[in-house]
Amino acid sequence: MNVADSEVVAAILRSAGYEQTEEIDEAGLILINTCSIRENAEQRIWNRLDALKHLKKKNKGPVIGIIGCMAERLREKILEKDKLVDMVVGPDAYRQLPFLIDEAADGHKTVNILLSQEETYADISPVRMDKNGVTSFVSIMRGCNNMCAYCVVPYVRGVERSRDPESILKEVYELWDMGYREVTLLGQNVNSYNWIMNKLIIRFPELLEQVALVNPMLRVRFSTSHPKDISDDLLHTMALHRNICRHIHLPVQSGSSRILKLMNREYTREWYMDRINAIRRILPECAISTDMITGFCTETDEDHRESLSLMEWAEFDFAYMFRYNERPGTKAAAEYTDNVPEGIKATRLNDIIKLQNHLSAKSKNKDIGKVFEVLIEGFSKRSTDFLSGRTSQNKVVVFPKENKKKGEYVQVQMERCTSATLIGKII
């Protein structure tokens, strides 16, 4: 989401006459786009600001701005940070950047963190900042109405609002014409996309189908799905269109219904298992990844065992795994006690990582000997003699390049694997 937002910001600034530079010493303006989802993400920003101190010591130092979620959450603290930051701009105020930059250049500290109930930046064609020119992101909605107890997103990104489907399709067509061959539709919860105009209602399955119909050679992905909203209609839509990738990211967070209720996730362990069963039934070749939080408030050894048993049952292909990190301003911070000792959190996280490493290896080993279509995204990180791409199931594959190049589809037979990568040959 921050990549997509940065591309919107780049478009706004380019239309105002700014040019990007790859050399930080040349910059008259430095914007740092931030995330507040975890404390570690914010700490990286403080470290980045410390690394920019030397630039401010010049006679005419650059204007430095913090934009995005951290700007929304910590505006006063940011402005006090060694007097380095000149402007603080929230995620719904990017249209005001040219004016705010002019004010900051005149020596005035500028702040705009007002959240909007309408802003989607639908009319702005993002400046693509990716390097490969093959895959790109398209934001279809902003904000979130799910008040998960641990999550700061609704407070820093505002209420949920869906983007005009015509503008989404226009952007996707533009990407195809520019040579892109894969788009990922983005939202805090794409399943709740809901565009209403007069009597016309377009929900996510209909939007996904319209994007898939742009061109059968365009791969379509989406992220992220909320388990309480993922429907059979969506799964049947995916089954109808081969270019909708066979991968669903479905964050579970915990395998314990008691903890899920405390988290305000609005589903139970049994509901989640039913949704996994639906995916396996309707899309048997679909890969499933997840998020898992360990050490949430009051979590017991039994709750932890339920998380491990759910992971074993679901056989996730991949997972993002975290220790619970209390975020100020959330329901959990206000009403619960973060009472699981850090040492126990660390031990439980290690259990989860160890299990997921086993499950991920098992998933890749099942693919050895099979043939998958791979979209080439560029050279392998280790050698220009090898190319790299991903399967429809979002698994990374490396293979000898032969005479192929990025943006092409190839059929690759899997021969072996490492912990993170499938290795094969073009057939």
N, C-alpha and C positions, 0 to 999 in steps of 0.2 A: 504493500500500500504506500509506503514512503517512496519507493522508486517511482510509482505512478504520480504521486504528488510532486516529486521533484521535477518530473517532466512537464507538469502543468506550470510550475513556477518558472522553469526555463523558457517556456513559451510566452508567458506574460512579460518576462524581462526582455526577451528578444524583440517582442513587438514594441517595447519602449526604447529600443536602441542599444541594448547591452549585448556584449559578445562574451562567450565563454572562453576561459583559458584553462589549460592543463597545468600551468605553472602558478603556484600559489603566491610566489613573490611578485608576480605581475598584477595580481588582482586588486582592484579598487573596491571590490565588494565580495565578502565571504559570507555565505549563508550555510548554516548547519541545520539540516532537517533531522528532527529528533523523534524518539520513541520513549514512552513512559511505561510500557507494559511490564518491565522488570527493573529493579534497582540497578542491575548491572548495565543495562542500556543507558541509563542516565549517567552512571559513573564514567562511561566512555566519553560522554560529551564534556564533562568537567575536565577530563584528561586532555581532550582535544583543545579546549579553551586554553589550558595551561601551555600547550604546545604553540599557541598562536601569539603568546605574549610578546615575543621578539618583534613581531610585525607592527605592533602598536607603538613601539619605541621609535619608529622612523618619523621623520618630520611630518609626513602626510600619510599616516597609517590608513589601512583600509577600513571601510565601514563593516562591522561584524554584526550579523544578525542570527538570532536563534529562532527557527520556525518550527511549526508542528506541535506535537502533543506536549512535549516538555515545556514549550513556551506557554501553553495553556495552563499548565499545572504549577509552574514555579517562576512566574514572571518576576516577582520582587527579588527573589534570591539570585536569579540570573543577572539582573541589572546591577546587583551589588557585587558580583564576582569580579574583583580587582578592576572595576570600571572598564572592563574589556568590551562588553556588549553594548551596542548602540541602539539596537532595535529588537523587539520581541513580537512575533507575529504568529497568531494561532492558525489552525488548519482551514478556517473558513474566511480568512482575510487576505488571501494571496492576491486578489485583484487590486488591493490597495498598496501593494509593494512599491511601485514606482514613486508614488507620493511619499510614502513612509521613508524610503531611501533618501529622497531629496531633503526631507526634514532632518534625518540623521546626519547627512553630509554637512548640514548647516550647524551642527553641534547640538541638536536637540535629541534627547532620548525619546524614542517613539515606541508606542505599544498599541497593538490592536489584537485583542484576543476574543472578540465577540463571536459567539457561536450562532450559526444560522439554522433555520428550519427549512430553507429552500436551496441553498447553494450546493450545486453538484459540478460546477465547471463544465457543464455539458457542451457549451459552445466553443470551448478552447481545444485546439488541436495540439496535443502534447509534443514537445521536442524530444525525440527518442534519444535516450542517453545510453542505451545498451550498446555493447560492443559487437555482438555477433550478427545483428541485422536479420535474424531468423525467428526469434521468439520475442514476444512483447506482452505487456500488461494493459488491460482495459478496465478502468474502474466503472462499475455499473451502479454503485450506490455508495452512500456515505453514512457515517454514524451507526449507532446501535441502540436498539430498544431492549436488549436482553440485559437485565441487571444482575449478572453473575456476581456473587458476593465478593470475590477476590479481584475483580477486574476494574481497571480505571478507565477503560475505553469510552463508555457512555459519557463520562464527565469531561473528557478532553476532546472528543470528536462529535459530541452532540447527538441529537435524535436521528433516527433512521429516515432517510429519504432516498427514493429511487430516481435514477436518471432516465430521461426521455429515451425510449428505445430507438427512435430514429437517429439520434445523435450517436448512440452506441454502434448501430449498424454502419453509419457513415464512417466512423473511426475504424471499424474492422475492415471495410472495403478499402480505405486508404492504406491500411497496413498491408493488405494483400497486394495492392498495386505497387507498393514500395518494395516488395519482395519478401515480406515476412510470411512465414508458413505455419506459425503457431501463435495463438493468443490465449491468455489466461484472464478470465473474467473475475474481477475482484470485488469483494464486499466483506464486511465484518460477518455477515450471515447472508450469503447469496440466496439461500432458500426462501428468504422472506422478501425478495425483490417483488414489488407490487406497483405497477404503473397504472394509474386510472386517469383517463381523459374522456370526458363526457360519459358515454356508456361503454367505452372500450376498457377492458381490463386485461393487462398482460402480466402474467406471473412468470416465475423463473423458468419452468419447463418450456413455455412458449418462447421466451427470449432466447433460451439456449438453442432451441430448434432453429430459430431465425438466423442466429449466428452460424450454426452448422451449415445452413443452406447457402451461405455466402459463396462457398466453393468446397466441393468434396475433398480437395487436396489441402484444405486448411484444417490443421488440428485445433481443437478447442478444449481447453481445460478450465477449471473454475476452483475458487477457494475463497472462503471456507464454508463448509456446511455445518449447520447446527443439528444435532441428532433429533431434537424435538420437532423439527420441521421437514426433514428429508422424506419425500413422498414416493410412493410407488409410481406416480405419474412421471416424476423426474427420472426414475430408473428406466421406465419403459421408453421415454424419449431418448435416453442414452443408448438403449438397445437398438433403436431404429436407425441410428446414424453412426456409422463406423468411424467417422472423423471426430466424434466426441470421445476423448481419451478415457480408457478403462482404468481410471484411478480416482478414488474419492478420499479426500482428507476429512475424517469424521472424529473430531476431538471428543474423547470420553472423559478425561480429567481424573476420574476415579472409578473403581469397580464396585464401590460400596454405595448402595442406595441411601444409606444414612448420611454419608458425606456429600453425595450429590444433592440431597435436600438442603443441607447446610450451605452448599455452594450456590443454591438457587438455580440449578441447571434445568429444572422443569422436566426431567425425565428420570426414570429408574434404571437400574441395571437390566431389568427384564425388557424394558422398552428398547434400550440400546441393542441388546442381543437380538431382538426382533428385527431391528433395522439392518443389522449385519446379515441375518438370515435372508432378508428380502434382497439385499445386494447379491448374495451368493446365488440366490434362486434366479433372479432376473438377469444378472450380469456375472455369470460364473467365472469369467476370465479377469474380473476387476480386481486390481490391487487396492488395499485399504491401509491408510496410514492414520495416525492419531496423535493426540497430545495427552500427556499424563502428568499430573501434579502429585507429588508425594509430600506428606507432612502437613497437610491442611489442618486447621484448628480441630483439636480433640481426636485426630486420627489415631486409632488403636492398631495393635498388631493384627487383629482380625480384619480390620478395614484394609490394611496393607495386603494381607493374604488374598482378600477378595479382588484387589486390583491385579495382583499377579495371576490369579486364576482366570480372570477375564482376558488378560493378555494372552495367556496360553490357549484359551478357547478360541479367541478371535484370530490368532496367528497373524498379527499385524505385520505388514511388509516393512514398515518403517515407523518411527515414532520420534516426536520431540518430547523430551523428558526433563522435568524441572523439580527442584525443591520449592515448596511454597515460600513466597516472598511477599510479606505484607506490604500493601500499597496504601499510603495515606489517602483518606477521602473515600475509601470503599466501605461497603457495609461490613465486611469482615473486620476491617480495622476499627470501625466504630462500635461494633456489637459483640465481637468474639475476642477471645484471648489466643494469641499465637503461642500455644502452650506445648508444642512438640519440640523437644530440645534439638538444637542444630546437629548434634552428633547422631541422633536417631534419624533425622531427616537425611543426613548424608548416607547412612547405612542403608536405609530403604531405597534411596535413589540408586545406589550401587546395585542393589538387588534388581531393580527395574531395568537398569542399563544392561546388566549381565543377561537377563532374560531376553531383552529385545535384541541384543547382539546375536543370540542363539536363533531367535525367530527370523531375523533378517538374513542370516546365513542360510537357514533352512529354505527360505523363500527363493533366494538366488540359486541355490543348488537344484531346486526343482526345475529351474529354467535351462539348466545345462542340457544340450542336445536339441533344444527346441529352436525354432526359427521365428524371429520377431521383426516387424517393420520398425526401422529406426530413422528418425529425422536427424540428419547431420547438423550439428550446431557449431562445429569448428574442430581445431586440432586438439588432440589429447594434451593434458597439462605437462606430460613428461617427454613427449616426442612429436615432432612434426611428421614423422613417418606413420603416425596413427591418427585416426579421426575419432571424435567423440560425439555421442548423441544420446537420445533417450527413447525408450520404448513407449508405447501407449500407456503402459502401466507405471511410467515415470521412473524407470530404472535406468541408470547410466550405463552405457555400453561403449567400450573401446575396441577398435578393430583396425587392421592395416588399411591405409587410405586408398591403395590402388589408384584409379584415375577419377575418384569421386571428389566432390567438394561440398561445402556447407550449403544448406538449403535443399539438398536432394534427399529423397527417400531411398533406403536400401534395405534389402532383406539380409539379416545377419543371423548366422547360426551360432549359438552360444557354446563355447568350448570349455571354459573354466571361469572362476570368479575369485575376486578378493573380497574382503569384508565390505567394501563399498561399491564395487564395480563388477559388471559382467564383461567378459573378454571373449570376442568371437571373431568370425571371418565372414566377409560378404559372400553370398552364394547367388 
